[in-house]
Amino acid sequence: MKRLLAWLAFLTLTSSLAVAGATQNPDFYSVRDYGAKGDGKTDDTSAFQKALDAAGQAGGGVVYAPRGNYFFAGHLNVPDAVTLKGVWESVPSHVGLRNPGAPRPTDDGTTFLVTENAGTEDGAPFIRLNTDSTLKGVVIYYPNQDPAEEPKPYPWAIAMRGKNPAVLAVELLNPYNGIDASRNERHLIRDVQGQPLRRGIFVDDIYDIGRIEDVHFNPWWSTKPRLFRWQQEHGEAFIFGRSDWQYVFNTFCFGYNIGYHFIHTRRGVCNGNFLGIGADDSYTALVVDDCAPFGLLISNGEFVSFHGPDPTMVRVEKTNTGSVRFVNCAFWGPCNQIAKVAGRGTVGFSDCTFVQWDRNHEGRHALQIAGGTVLLRGCEFRENKPQIELGKSVRRAVISGNVFTGKARIANESSCAVVSSGNATD
């Protein structure tokens, strides 16, 4: 018992010394020392900005926001080499607004209550990050959004600019627009969760490697019919414009119109490595308007679509000219079709599993290829239904080493030479 008491006393002393050392650290700035109240009512915008500016003028540091509910009528700019940090070392989960008895965002931790520019997407982002600046360990919550109604527009919750900005361990509980990760170099977005309503993460104008890791968007805040239906009709979780060497790992989204959207902006298109990505209950899990010739390399993905006017896992538009490769991915529904592919680019499926297409028994093929080049190798079709349809504009097709349930049902309207060999049937 004496040893236990001595050990507890040592831990208490160590903790006290750590706190005292942190508060005496010249690189450490507490927002409380600059007048922040954290009472959920007082506008803390000015106090936070004073602390951030003090750290920036000193050449960098950590601006710490202790446990509290910080109300903001304005927005914040995080200077170069400054970290704005709350109490969370790993992203929290607050489903108490949806599930009675679970923690609510105002119950614990560091919560930012955002109110500026309600009703418009124009305006400054709530938090702007700059070169080597970081946001970590906070919850961003819009208290004036109604979980039972169509959402009000707001500007971006976070904008990442400069070089090496980072967002770590942040809960984006219910922003209209989540993270604008454009016009920067080497952004890092890691350990982020929540329910962005219109856009989750937007990437564009990136010329050095961007990184997105461990990001999951789930309907923690609201599944009430009117709001959630709006999200499924309008929401896009991950949007990629021009990005050179984008790396995306372990990401997930649920309940969007489009899970992953690759677009062509005035800056260009995306290429990158996408490992372990998933989309569930999205009208279309993944849409490619266009991509770079170097390709979108998508491995170990899981894609599910079963709601909406035409539930489809993959749609490659006629505007695509690049290369899209799916390796070791699984697709299921029940949906209308697994993929609708057009354009002049190349789309490949290798070692993939296809389940539950043609839900209304209309004779739809799992893969409907309208144009371009298709490579289909080593895949398993687990339904006794039509598998592949090649349209008139298909230039080339290689279909080899696949496993079909029932007989092979490949419809070919193209005039190209189709290489089909080594496919196994029941």
HELIX and SHEET records of a PDB file:
HELIX    1   1 LYS A    2  GLN A   24  1                                  23    
HELIX    2   2 VAL A   31  TYR A   34  5                                   4    
HELIX    3   3 THR A   45  GLN A   57  1                                  13    
HELIX    4   4 PRO A  225  HIS A  234  1                                  10    
SHEET    1   A 9 PHE A  28  SER A  30  0                                        
SHEET    2   A 9 GLY A  61  TYR A  64  1                                        
SHEET    3   A 9 VAL A  82  LYS A  85  1                                        
SHEET    4   A 9 THR A 134  LYS A 136  1                                        
SHEET    5   A 9 ALA A 166  LEU A 172  1                                        
SHEET    6   A 9 VAL A 139  TYR A 141  1                                        
SHEET    7   A 9 THR A 110  VAL A 114  1                                        
SHEET    8   A 9 GLY A  68  PHE A  72  1                                        
SHEET    9   A 9 ASP A  39  ASP A  43  1                                        
SHEET    1   B23 PHE A  28  SER A  30  0                                        
SHEET    2   B23 GLY A  61  TYR A  64  1                                        
SHEET    3   B23 VAL A  82  LYS A  85  1                                        
SHEET    4   B23 THR A 134  LYS A 136  1                                        
SHEET    5   B23 ALA A 166  LEU A 172  1                                        
SHEET    6   B23 LEU A 188  GLY A 194  1                                        
SHEET    7   B23 GLY A 210  PHE A 217  1                                        
SHEET    8   B23 SER A 243  PHE A 254  1                                        
SHEET    9   B23 CYS A 270  ASP A 280  1                                        
SHEET   10   B23 LEU A 296  SER A 299  1                                        
SHEET   11   B23 SER A 323  VAL A 327  1                                        
SHEET   12   B23 THR A 346  SER A 350  1                                        
SHEET   13   B23 LEU A 367  ARG A 377  1                                        
SHEET   14   B23 GLN A 337  VAL A 341  1                                        
SHEET   15   B23 THR A 312  VAL A 316  1                                        
SHEET   16   B23 THR A 284  VAL A 288  1                                        
SHEET   17   B23 ILE A 258  PHE A 262  1                                        
SHEET   18   B23 GLU A 236  PHE A 240  1                                        
SHEET   19   B23 ARG A 199  ASP A 204  1                                        
SHEET   20   B23 ASN A 177  SER A 182  1                                        
SHEET   21   B23 TRP A 156  MET A 160  1                                        
SHEET   22   B23 ILE A 127  LEU A 129  1                                        
SHEET   23   B23 LEU A  76  VAL A  78  1                                        
SHEET    1   C14 PHE A  28  SER A  30  0                                        
SHEET    2   C14 GLY A  61  TYR A  64  1                                        
SHEET    3   C14 VAL A  82  LYS A  85  1                                        
SHEET    4   C14 THR A 134  LYS A 136  1                                        
SHEET    5   C14 ALA A 166  LEU A 172  1                                        
SHEET    6   C14 LEU A 188  GLY A 194  1                                        
SHEET    7   C14 GLY A 210  PHE A 217  1                                        
SHEET    8   C14 SER A 243  PHE A 254  1                                        
SHEET    9   C14 CYS A 270  ASP A 280  1                                        
SHEET   10   C14 GLU A 302  VAL A 304  1                                        
SHEET   11   C14 ALA A 330  TRP A 332  1                                        
SHEET   12   C14 THR A 353  PHE A 354  1                                        
SHEET   13   C14 GLU A 380  PHE A 381  1                                        
SHEET   14   C14 VAL A 403  PHE A 404  1                                        
SHEET    1   D15 PHE A  28  SER A  30  0                                        
SHEET    2   D15 GLY A  61  TYR A  64  1                                        
SHEET    3   D15 VAL A  82  LYS A  85  1                                        
SHEET    4   D15 THR A 134  LYS A 136  1                                        
SHEET    5   D15 ALA A 166  LEU A 172  1                                        
SHEET    6   D15 LEU A 188  GLY A 194  1                                        
SHEET    7   D15 GLY A 210  PHE A 217  1                                        
SHEET    8   D15 SER A 243  PHE A 254  1                                        
SHEET    9   D15 CYS A 270  ASP A 280  1                                        
SHEET   10   D15 LEU A 296  SER A 299  1                                        
SHEET   11   D15 SER A 323  VAL A 327  1                                        
SHEET   12   D15 THR A 346  SER A 350  1                                        
SHEET   13   D15 LEU A 367  ARG A 377  1                                        
SHEET   14   D15 ILE A 388  SER A 400  1                                        
SHEET   15   D15 ILE A 410  ASN A 412  1                                        
SHEET    1   E15 PHE A  28  SER A  30  0                                        
SHEET    2   E15 GLY A  61  TYR A  64  1                                        
SHEET    3   E15 VAL A  82  LYS A  85  1                                        
SHEET    4   E15 THR A 134  LYS A 136  1                                        
SHEET    5   E15 ALA A 166  LEU A 172  1                                        
SHEET    6   E15 LEU A 188  GLY A 194  1                                        
SHEET    7   E15 GLY A 210  PHE A 217  1                                        
SHEET    8   E15 SER A 243  PHE A 254  1                                        
SHEET    9   E15 CYS A 270  ASP A 280  1                                        
SHEET   10   E15 LEU A 296  SER A 299  1                                        
SHEET   11   E15 SER A 323  VAL A 327  1                                        
SHEET   12   E15 THR A 346  SER A 350  1                                        
SHEET   13   E15 LEU A 367  ARG A 377  1                                        
SHEET   14   E15 ILE A 388  SER A 400  1                                        
SHEET   15   E15 VAL A 418  SER A 421  1                                        
SHEET    1   F 2 GLY A 162  LYS A 163  0                                        
SHEET    2   F 2 ASN A 184  GLU A 185  1                                        
END                                                                             
